[in-house]
Amino acid sequence: MKKRGYLEISFAWLFALIVGAFILFLAIYFAINLIYQGQQEQDAQTGKNIGILLNPLETGFQDAVSPPVIDFPAETRIYASCQESGEFGTQYIKISQKSFGKWTDTNIKVPFQNKYIFAEYPIEGKKFMIFSKPFEMPFKIADLVYMVPLDKKYCFKDAPEEIESEISALSKGNLFHENCTESMIDVCFSSGSCDVKVNYQGGNFEKEGSGYVEKKSSKMFFEGDALMYSAIFSDEETYECNLIRLMKRLEKLASLYSGKADFIAGKCDTNIQPDLESLSSSARTFDDSSNLGILKTISESVKDKNNDNQKCKLW
């Protein structure tokens, strides 16, 4: 009898432990899901906030200035992706943050039609430097935004004096042109083995000049310093995608200026309209950065004709 009673008590305790463990499992499961959903919402909101924080950078100044720093409370990955389709394409921002030692896995991407962010995919850290430069061809098309983690340090070797002055003003302790160390990412403006190599057309630096950036066995062509920085700080896929988006914007703006030229033709003797139509057409068929030279040639012609007609400038 004692033995049978002992077995009955053990079974009751075992049953209670199983039920208790199951209830505890459900509580933990639902708590984790609640935390995960809350983190997803927080990541999405953070992505929207980044887009809002970028607005003050789009001020239209010609030269880059000392940039602000975005400081996150936790380790953060920023995925700045790009999609070409649509009238102007789309810039997406997705955020993933470290929580309880693991990265949140969210598929929520916040879209922007009027942002052009150039960064590696993804960038990671707690603090990020952001700055912008206007892109013109020949009129202003958009402000290009660059995002660089503060703990990712770049060394601009043998850079032209104007570039050295600019990165000195920009640096938050992560951009250098002297006192470089081996751990830094080398950006070379001369011959040699480097992580990133900037090649100017003809081998000579020229402000707003042409050239290409060699990076990870790829060539990204640029026209002007704004695109040069874009190629240095972003990956090839991001660079080419956002460039196509910029050309979609150029196409529309050139068409608008062509209409304006037609409207004032009765008052002003100007022959700029055919060049604007050519610029719009070339932007429409643009497919990669190697075609930038053609657009730059047409752009220079448009710029000269607009400047020659002082009384009836289009912009």
Residue pairs with C-beta under 8 A, 6 or more apart in sequence:
35 99
36 104
39 97
39 99
39 104
39 106
40 104
40 106
40 108
42 97
43 94
43 95
43 96
43 97
43 104
43 106
43 108
44 95
44 106
44 108
44 110
46 72
46 76
46 95
46 97
47 93
47 94
47 95
47 108
47 109
47 110
48 110
50 70
50 78
50 93
50 95
51 93
51 110
51 112
51 115
53 68
53 70
53 130
54 115
54 117
54 130
54 132
54 145
57 67
57 68
57 130
57 131
57 132
57 143
57 145
58 132
58 143
58 145
59 143
60 134
60 140
60 143
61 134
62 134
63 133
63 166
64 131
64 132
64 133
64 166
64 169
64 170
64 229
65 131
65 169
65 170
66 169
66 170
67 129
67 130
67 131
67 170
67 172
68 129
68 130
69 127
69 128
69 129
69 130
69 150
69 172
70 127
70 128
70 130
71 126
71 127
72 97
72 126
72 127
72 128
73 126
74 97
74 98
74 99
74 126
75 97
75 98
75 124
75 125
75 126
76 95
76 96
76 97
76 98
76 124
76 125
76 126
77 95
77 96
77 97
77 103
77 122
77 123
77 124
78 93
78 94
78 95
78 119
78 122
78 123
78 124
78 128
78 147
79 92
79 93
79 94
79 95
79 96
79 109
79 121
79 122
80 91
80 92
80 93
80 117
80 118
80 119
80 121
80 122
80 123
80 147
80 238
81 91
81 92
81 94
81 109
81 121
81 238
82 89
82 90
82 91
82 92
82 237
82 238
82 241
82 242
82 245
83 89
83 90
83 92
83 241
84 241
84 244
84 245
86 113
87 248
87 252
88 113
88 114
88 245
88 248
88 249
88 252
89 113
89 241
89 242
89 244
89 245
89 248
90 111
90 112
90 113
91 111
91 112
91 113
91 115
91 116
91 117
91 242
91 245
92 109
92 110
92 111
92 112
93 109
93 110
93 112
93 117
94 106
94 107
94 108
94 109
94 110
95 106
96 103
96 104
96 105
96 106
96 122
97 103
97 104
98 104
114 142
115 145
116 135
116 142
116 143
116 144
116 145
116 242
116 245
116 246
117 145
117 146
117 147
117 242
118 144
118 145
118 146
118 147
118 229
118 230
118 233
118 234
118 238
118 239
118 242
119 146
119 147
119 148
119 233
119 234
119 238
120 233
120 234
120 235
120 238
121 234
121 235
121 237
121 238
123 147
123 148
123 149
123 152
124 149
125 149
125 150
125 151
125 152
127 149
127 150
127 151
128 147
128 148
128 149
128 150
129 147
129 148
129 149
129 150
129 170
129 172
129 174
130 145
130 146
130 147
130 148
131 145
131 146
131 170
132 143
132 144
132 145
132 146
133 143
133 144
133 146
133 225
133 226
133 229
134 140
134 142
134 143
134 144
134 226
135 141
135 142
135 143
135 144
135 224
135 226
135 227
135 246
136 224
136 226
137 223
137 224
137 250
137 295
137 296
137 299
138 299
138 300
138 302
138 303
138 306
139 253
139 257
139 314
139 315
140 315
141 246
141 249
141 250
141 253
142 246
142 249
144 226
144 227
144 229
144 230
144 242
146 229
146 230
146 233
146 234
147 233
148 154
148 174
148 175
148 233
149 174
150 172
150 173
150 174
151 174
152 174
152 185
153 173
153 174
153 175
153 176
153 181
153 183
153 184
153 185
154 174
154 175
154 176
154 184
154 185
154 187
154 232
155 176
155 177
155 180
155 181
155 184
155 185
155 186
155 187
156 163
156 164
156 167
156 175
156 176
156 177
156 187
156 189
157 177
157 180
157 186
157 187
157 188
157 189
157 190
157 192
157 194
158 188
158 189
158 190
159 167
159 177
159 187
159 189
160 189
160 205
162 205
162 207
163 177
163 189
163 205
163 225
164 177
166 225
167 175
167 176
167 177
168 175
168 177
176 184
180 186
185 195
185 196
186 194
186 195
186 196
187 194
187 195
187 196
187 197
187 198
187 232
188 194
188 196
188 197
188 198
189 198
189 200
189 205
195 215
196 213
196 214
196 215
196 232
197 213
197 214
197 215
198 211
198 213
198 228
198 232
199 211
199 212
199 213
199 214
200 206
200 209
200 210
200 211
201 209
201 210
201 211
207 225
208 223
208 224
208 225
209 224
210 221
210 222
210 223
210 292
210 293
210 296
211 221
211 222
211 228
212 219
212 220
212 221
212 222
212 231
212 289
213 219
213 220
213 222
213 228
213 231
213 232
215 231
215 232
215 236
216 235
216 236
218 236
219 290
220 231
220 236
220 239
220 240
220 289
221 289
221 290
221 292
221 293
222 228
222 230
222 231
222 289
222 292
223 292
223 293
223 295
223 296
227 243
227 289
227 292
230 239
230 242
230 243
231 239
234 242
239 289
240 288
240 289
243 286
243 288
243 289
243 292
244 286
244 287
244 288
247 283
247 284
247 286
247 295
248 283
250 279
250 280
250 283
250 295
251 280
251 283
251 284
252 280
254 276
254 277
254 279
254 280
254 283
254 302
255 276
255 277
255 280
257 276
257 314
257 315
258 273
258 276
258 277
258 280
260 314
261 270
261 272
261 273
261 276
261 314
262 273
264 270
264 312
265 273
267 312
268 309
268 311
268 312
269 309
270 305
270 309
270 312
271 305
272 302
272 305
272 306
272 309
272 314
275 298
275 301
275 302
275 305
276 302
278 298
279 295
279 298
279 299
279 302
282 291
282 294
282 295
282 298
283 295
286 295
306 313
306 314
306 315
307 313
